[in-house]
Amino acid sequence: MKRYRLADLSQVEVEQLCQRNPLHDPEAFETCRLIFTAVEREGDAALRRWTHQLDSVWIDDFRVAGQEFDQACQTVEGRTLESLQQAADNIRLFHSRQQAPRQKVEVQPGVTCWRESRAIEKVGLYIPGGTAVLPSSVLMLGIPARLAGCRQISVCVPPRPDGTVAAEVLAAARMVGLNRIFKIGGAQAIAAMALGTESVPRVDKIFGPGNRWVQAAKRLAFRYGTAIDLPAGPSEVLVVADAKAHPGFVAADLISQAEHGSDSQSVLVTDSAEVVTKVELELARQLDDLPRRNLASQSLQQSYSIRTADLEGAIGFANRYAPEHLILNVENAHVWAEKIESAGSVFLGPWSPEVAGDYASGTNHTLPTSGAARAFSGVSLDSFVKKITFQELTPQGLSLLAPALQQLATIEGLEGHRRAVTVRGKESGVGSRESGR
């Protein structure tokens, strides 16, 4: 990892350190544009061709059949099923508590307003395949979609070289109650869900993390009128550590993100030079027998540590970076947590590894990356619903509100708006108290 001291950096250099995996990606966007154009014109035929070209596998029938489900689920060992079930239970409980009761507000006599949630009818879930099997993403996206009441849930998963989907992914899907699974990955999967084909139904909103091409495709899907959850690209973690932080814990947390891929980023921010040295030694030791050592090493070469004068400076840098995952491995972590303004998900203290949120603590692991946490939240139950406002006025309520309505309509030059009030005043029996008339 590269080393920096915050005091030695200019404002421009600090901003440059905070930039990573830019959302503007002309190369990926152009490839996605070609894929979208082909899928729009040719449907399934284009999906087969691009899948063969990019994934080196030919798929005749994209949808996973019931028999494939049965065979796959029978091969998953009991311990894995138990772990998935524990994770599912925690995720379901945490997300179920996000259901807000309807609250009617009488803003003034006779004028009542409230808001209600309605499920997005058709949603598409993208489950990355790439270099890892990710059944956890099925739980993270499928459970809140089901809790929200989405009527049509389509899932796209990259096929393996033999044209199948990992058994663990299918087991997680069955556990959640998802049965519309398609063996399609990458940008072509996003195009299929955004445009619709003979096999894949068009959806209203697409969810899920992925590589640079998947994220470029999601942004392109938005141009076709399909909503997306958030900018979620290569994984990242920022660890704030003080002098008492266990270097082995810190190194393990940095590696846990670095092993996702060579474009992941792990950042250490500390007010202790000794911590930097000890963590670097631990990184070398822990990488030695890591199965995904090459990927993690490439990622760490693009990552860095930054030393600040104090923890106040460390928190300030963390807020500017706005990480997907933020670990506060410091004393009095709850106190420092109050100063956090921008982060996807925060992990407090030495016993809260980011991997807990990845899998089974209950929070969602689909989070904003590349600094998008300055404005975006992670996926939640709210991501799968629309908030619709309602209002109901009585004759008395309209009468009390009429003067303000008529005056505002008049100054905006919208006579039709004003008349929509006055016509009711004549019929209500209550009378219309027009302002200035």
N, C-alpha and C positions, 0 to 999 in steps of 0.2 A: 504494500500500500504506500502511496505517496504521503509525504508529511508536509503539513503547513502550520504556520502560526498565524492566527487571526490578526494579530497586531502588525504583521508584515504585509498584509494584503490591502490593496486599494478597494474601494467600493465596486469598481468594475470587475476586479479579480474575484471578489466574493460572489458577485452575480454570476460570473462564468462558472464558478464551482457549483452553483445551485442549478445550473442548466444541465439537463441530461435527457436522453431519449426524446428529442424534440417532436412535438406533435405534428409539425410541418415536415413531411417526409415525401418529397417529390417522386423519388424512385418507387417507393412502395405504393404511392397513390396512383401512379401511372399504370403499374401492373394491375392494381385493383380495378381501375377504370376499364381495362381490356377485359378482365374477367366479368365484370358487371354487364358490359355490352354484349358479350357472348351469351351469358346466361339469360339476359333479357330477350335475345333473339332466338336462342336454340333450346332453352330449358334444360332438361335432363341430359341431353346429348352434350351440351357444353360442360355440365358438371362432370360427366364421365371423362371427357377429354382432359380437363384441367386436373382432375384427381389423378389420372394416369400420369400426366406430365409432372405434377408436383409431388405426389405421394408414391409413385411407381406401383400403383395397384389399379386394376380394372374392377369396377363395381357395377354389376348388372342391376341389382335391386338394392337401393340405398337404405330402405327401412329394415331395421332389425326385426326378424320374425319371432313369433312366440316360442318356437322351438329353440332358437338361439338363446333367448332369455333363460329358458329352463336349463339347457346344457351348461351355460355359463354359471348360473347361480349354484348349480350342484358342485362346481369345481372350487368354489371359494371356501377356504377353511373356516371353521367355526370361530376361531379367535379373531379373524378379520371381520366376520359378521358382527361379533359382539362389540368390537371397537367402533364399527360404523354405526351400530345401533346406539351406543353411548353418545357418540357425537351427534347423531340425529336427534336424540332426546333433548340434549342441551340446546342445540340450535333451535329446535321447535319451541322450547319453553321461552328462551330469550326473545325470539321474534313474535311469539304470541302475545307477549306483554306490551308490544308496540301498538296493539289495536286500541285506538283512542275512542272513548264513548262519545256519542253525539251530545253536543252541548248547545242548547238553544239560548240565545241572548236577546232579551228584549231591550233594544238599544234606546228606545223611548216608548211611551205608551202606545200600543197598537202596532209597533214595528218590531217584528221578530226575525232574527237571522240565525242561520246555523250552517254547518258544513258536514257533508257525509262522504264516505269513501265508496268508490265503485271500482271493482277489479278491472284491470286492463284485460280485455277478452282474449286476445291472442298474443302470446309471448314466445320468444325463441331464446333458448339457452345454449350458449356455446361453451363446451367443455374442452379445454386444451388437451392435446395428446402429446405431440412433440417428443421430448426426451423423457417424459415421466407419465405414469398412470395417475390420474387425479380424480378418484371417486369423491373426494371431499368437495370438489366444486359442484358435483351433482347435488349434494346435500345443501350447500350454501345457497344455491339458486333455486333448486326444486322445492325446498321446504317453504320459504316465504311465498313462492308463487302459488303453492297449494293453499297455504293459509289465507292468502288474499282472495282466493276463489277464482283465479284465472281459468277460463273454461277450456282453452286449447293451449297446451304447452308442448312445444316442439323442442327437441334436443338434438344438437349436431355434435358429433365426436369424430375426430380424425380416425380413419381406419388404419389398422396395423398392416404390415406387409402381406399378411395372409388374407386380408380383406375382412377381418373380424374386429370386434370391439373388446377391449379388456374386460374380463369377467367381473372384476371388482367394480367397474363403472356400471355395468348392467345390474349387478346386485344392489348397488346404491340406488339406482333408478327404480328398481322394483320396490325397494324399501320405502321410497318416498311416494310411490304410486304413479310413476311416469312410464308410459309405454310407447310413446311416439318418438323413437330414437332413430336418427339417420346417420349412416356411415359416411360423413362428409366433413372435411376439415378445412382450415385456412380461410382465405378470402372467398373462395367459392361457396363455403358454407354460409357466410354472411350474406353473400349475394342471393343465394337460394332463399333464405328466410326473408330478405328484404323485398325480393321481387316475386317470389312464388314460382314453382315449376310444376310439371305434371305430378311429381312425387311429393314435393315439399310445399306445404301451404304457406302463404304469405302471412307474416306476423305484424303486429302493431308496434312492438318494442323488442329490441335485442339486448341480451345481457351476457356478460362473461368476459374474463380476461383473455389475453392472447399475445402473440408476438407482434412485431411492427406491422406486418401485412394484415393481420386480423384487426388491429386498431385502425389502420388506414381504411380498411373496408367498412368498419363501423361508422366512421365519419362520412364515408361516401354514401352509406345506407341512409343517413339522415337527409341527404340531398334528395333521396328518392321518397321521402315522406315517412320513413320508418324511424321511430325514436330509438335512442340508445341510453344505456344506464349511465355511463361515465367514461372518461378517458382512463383506461386501465391497461397499461403496457407491461414492460419488463419489471420484475419485482425489485424492491428496494427497502433497505432498512437503515435507520440512523440510530445509533446508540449513544446516549449521553451517559458518561461514566465519571464518577468522582474517584478520589484517591483510594477509597476503600472498596471499590468494585473488584470482584473476583476476576482476574484476567482470563481465566479459563472459561468463565461464563460469557464474558464479552466476546471472546474469539469464537466461541461456538455459535453465538447469535449472528455474528458477521458471516460466518461460513454458511449458516442455514439459509441465508438469502443468496449468497454467491453461488451456491451449487444449483440454483434454478437455471442459470445459463450465463454465457459469457457477457451478455448485455445487462445483467443485473448489477446493482450497485449497493455496496455496503460502506457506510460512513461512521467513523468513530469521532466523537467530539468530547473532549475532556479538558480539564484545567490542570492535569497532571502529566508531566513529561515521563515520569516513571511508568504510568499506566500504558502509555503508547509503546514503550520498549517491551514491557511484559506481555502485552497483547500480541505484538508482532512475533515474539518467541512462541507464544501459544498457537498462533496461526500456523507457523511452520510445523509445529509438533502435530497438531490435529489434522493438517492437510496430508500428512505423510501416508496414512492408510485409508484416506477417504475414497470411496469407489468413484465418485464424480470429481476427482481431484483436478483433472484438466480444466473442466468447466469452471470450477470454483477459483482456480488459480488465475485463469484469464479474467474473470470478473474482478478479483481483488487487485489485479494489476491496474485496472481502470478505476479503482476505488481509492479512498484516502482517509487519513486521520487529520484532524485540525485541533490545535491546542489553543485554548482561550485563557484569558487572564483569570476568569472565575466562572462559576456556574451560571451566573446571570448572563454572561456573554455566550455561554454554550446554549442556553435556552433561546437566546435571541437569534443565534445562527440556525437552530432547529426550526424556528418559526419561519425564517426566510427560506429555508430549504423545503419546508412543507412535505415531510416524508410520507410515504405510504404507511410504513410501520415505524413507530417511534418507541424506543425502549428507554425508560428513565431508570438506569441502574445506579441510583444515588440514594444517599440518606434523605429521609423526609420526602420521599418521592411524591406523596400526596400534596405537599405544599408546593413543590415545583410544578406539579401537574396543573395547578390553577393558572399558571402563566402560559400554558400552551394555547396557541391560537389557531394553528394550522397543522393538521395531521390526519391521516386516514384512520388509524387505530393506535391507541397508546397502551403500553404495557409497563406497569409500575413495580419497581423493586427487583431484587435479584432473583426472585423465584417465579417471575412471570416471563418466560421465554416467548418470543413471537410465535413459535411453532404451536403454542396453545391456541392462539387465534386462528392459525392456519387450519386446524383440525376440529377441535372439540370443546373449547371453552364456551361456545355458544354465540359469540359475535360473528359477524360475516367477514369472510376474507376477500371478498371482491371489493377492492378499494381504489381510490384515485391515486395515480402515480404521476411522475414527471412534474411535480409542483401543482397539479390540479387540486390538491387538497386545500389550497387557498380559497377555493370556491365550491368544490364538490364534496358531498358526503359519500360514505361507502354505501353499498347496497343494503337495504333494509326492507321491512314490510311495505313502507311507504313507496318504495320504488315500483311496486307492482300494482299500485292503485292510482286512481285519479281522485283528486279532492274537488268535489262539486259543492258550490255554495247555493243555499236556498234562502228565500225571504218570503215573509207573509205579512201583508198589511191589512188592517181592519179599516173601515171607513173613518173612524176616529184617527187612526194612525196616519192615513193618507192626508187627512185634513191638517194635522199638526205639521206634516212634512211638506205640504204643498207650497207654502210661500218660498221655502228654500229651493225646491225643485224648479219652480217657475222662474225665480230670479236667475238661477244658474243657467237655465235653458235660454233665457232672454239674452244674457251677456255673451253666450256662445253662439247666438244667432240661429238657434234650432227651434223654430216655431212649432214644428211637429211634436217635439219633445214636450213643449209647454202645453200644447193642446191635449196630449195624452193624460195630463193631470186635470186640466180644467173640465174635460168632458165627464170625468168621473165625479168631480165636485158637483156638477149639475144633477147627477143621477143618484148620489149617495144619500141625499136628505140631510146630510150633516152640514153642507155648505162648503164653498171654496173660499179660502182666505188668501186671495192672490196678493202678492207683494207688489205694492206700488200701482195697483190697478183698481 
